[in-house]
Amino acid sequence: MTRNEELWENALRVIPGGVNSPVRAFRAVGGSPPFLARGQGCRVYDADGKEYVDHVASWGPLIAGHAHPRVVEAIARAAAGGTTFGAPTEGEVLLANSVSRLVPSCEKVRLVSSGTEATMTAVRLARGVTGRDRIVKFAGCYHGHADSFLIRAGSGATTLGIPDSPGVPRALAELTLVARYNDLASVRALFGAHPDGIAAVIVEPVAGNMGCVLPAPGFLAGLRELSDRYGALLVFDEVITGFRLALGGAQAVYAVRPDLTTLGKILGGGLPLAAVGGKRSLMDQLAPEGKVYQAGTLSGNPVAVAAALATLGLLEEKNPYRDLEERTKSLAKGLEDAAVKAGIPVIVNRAGSMFTVFFTKGKVTDYESALQSDTRAYARFFHALLANGVYFPPAQFEVAFVGMAHDAAAIDRTLDAAAKTFAAARG
């Protein structure tokens, strides 16, 4: 028995499903997961010592790669001075200043510990400010596991076949209205039915939890206009896209400014940290300035803040976005070309350094079209890549990433493994 197998058997005895987050269990692709022991740059190594080119990047945070020296040094220096205080620190102020400077819609920032906390806070704030109870979300968009969001959620909920979770009260679920991504008419219809009842529209500006799905021209601007017309707040969930597509996030790329923004993943530099930010007038409604309550013992943890400052500093210094765009574009084209050569129906959606390989013939523009993908074909593709030392997301409806550490050799290795996989599938 391998070390990975031993760990998996033990994990199943003491952890629900053997994992601490569902998609890690490989239920969407079958088999059992390797246990990762260490990472360096764009490569990870499992408990048996096997090396993989990593396109998961801890589901997005590691844009600078695993164990970047500057990030590790910042973490070690902060930890040596104390791992938590539950009191204000200078680093929190520096980080809030950096975020508000890089993301102009975030005039003020509240730090929290996870993306779920950030989106939960944004919705509570929107409800508190507007005095309304209903929110609009989009089928296939995932905003964390708070009760209000587990209604036609994407990501792991989709691949597990449980888009609506037991334990979510029906009365609360009824306050969440579901629209179709890239379909403004569906949003207009909801506002028409509840003209004075919708507190917020929350959206991933580039969807990352039904796979990578780009906004249609005018979609985000249309959401801005509808929100303004009906007095609702527009919330951009940039937990994935924040600092991934540009220093200013997707809102900078698409030139649409939301009222509230949630950030996470890259913001934390690989440690648990997230944020909600927005207009000064809105953010001042949070306690202790206002009456909308939110708190957290580890919010603004000094070690996580140090990782965040180091990561944002790297991104500002290197400004890697044009290079990441070109490398990811080249990788996506190579994947599509290899599939075409083998006669395998594949669509690769890409936004900046985010991409998803969909096993489908048609374009993927929303949740319904994403669900037309052949998930069994993706599972075979995933395992073949894994056997050839390339680590892709273990689910069709997740996003893969290219980071600053993915050099030409890593891209070539991924393309070579994919070409072999497609050729073998052709027979």
Stockholm file with secondary structure:
# STOCKHOLM 1.0

chainA/1-427         MTRNEELWENALRVIPGGVNSPVRAFRAVGGSPPFLARGQGCRVYDADGKEYVDHVASWGPLIAGHAHPRVVEAIARAAAGGTTFGAPTEGEVLLANSVSRLVPSCEKVRLVSSGTEATMTAVRLARGVTGRDRIVKFAGCYHGHADSFLIRAGSGATTLGIPDSPGVPRALAELTLVARYNDLASVRALFGAHPDGIAAVIVEPVAGNMGCVLPAPGFLAGLRELSDRYGALLVFDEVITGFRLALGGAQAVYAVRPDLTTLGKILGGGLPLAAVGGKRSLMDQLAPEGKVYQAGTLSGNPVAVAAALATLGLLEEKNPYRDLEERTKSLAKGLEDAAVKAGIPVIVNRAGSMFTVFFTKGKVTDYESALQSDTRAYARFFHALLANGVYFPPAQFEVAFVGMAHDAAAIDRTLDAAAKTFAAARG
#=GR chainA/1-427 SS CCHHHHHHHHHHHHSGGGSSSGGGGCTTTCSCCCCEEEEEBTEEEETTCCEEEESSGGGTTCTTCBTCHHHHHHHHHHHHTCSCCSSCCHHHHHHHHHHHHHSTTCSEEEEESSHHHHHHHHHHHHHHHHCCCEEEEETTCCCCSSGGGCSSCCHHHHHTTCSSCTTSCHHHHTTEEEECTTCHHHHHHHHHHSTTTEEEEEECSSBCSSSCBCCCTTHHHHHHHHHHHHTCEEEEEETTTBTTTBTTCHHHHHTCCCSEEEECGGGGTTSSCEEEEECHHHHTTBTTTSSBCCCCTTTTCHHHHHHHHHHHHHHHHHCCHHHHHHHHHHHHHHHHHHHHHHTCCCEEEEETTEEEEECCSSCCCSHHHHTTSCHHHHHHHHHHHHHTTEECCSSTTSCEECCTTCCHHHHHHHHHHHHHHHHHHHC
#=GC SS_cons         CCHHHHHHHHHHHHSGGGSSSGGGGCTTTCSCCCCEEEEEBTEEEETTCCEEEESSGGGTTCTTCBTCHHHHHHHHHHHHTCSCCSSCCHHHHHHHHHHHHHSTTCSEEEEESSHHHHHHHHHHHHHHHHCCCEEEEETTCCCCSSGGGCSSCCHHHHHTTCSSCTTSCHHHHTTEEEECTTCHHHHHHHHHHSTTTEEEEEECSSBCSSSCBCCCTTHHHHHHHHHHHHTCEEEEEETTTBTTTBTTCHHHHHTCCCSEEEECGGGGTTSSCEEEEECHHHHTTBTTTSSBCCCCTTTTCHHHHHHHHHHHHHHHHHCCHHHHHHHHHHHHHHHHHHHHHHTCCCEEEEETTEEEEECCSSCCCSHHHHTTSCHHHHHHHHHHHHHTTEECCSSTTSCEECCTTCCHHHHHHHHHHHHHHHHHHHC
//
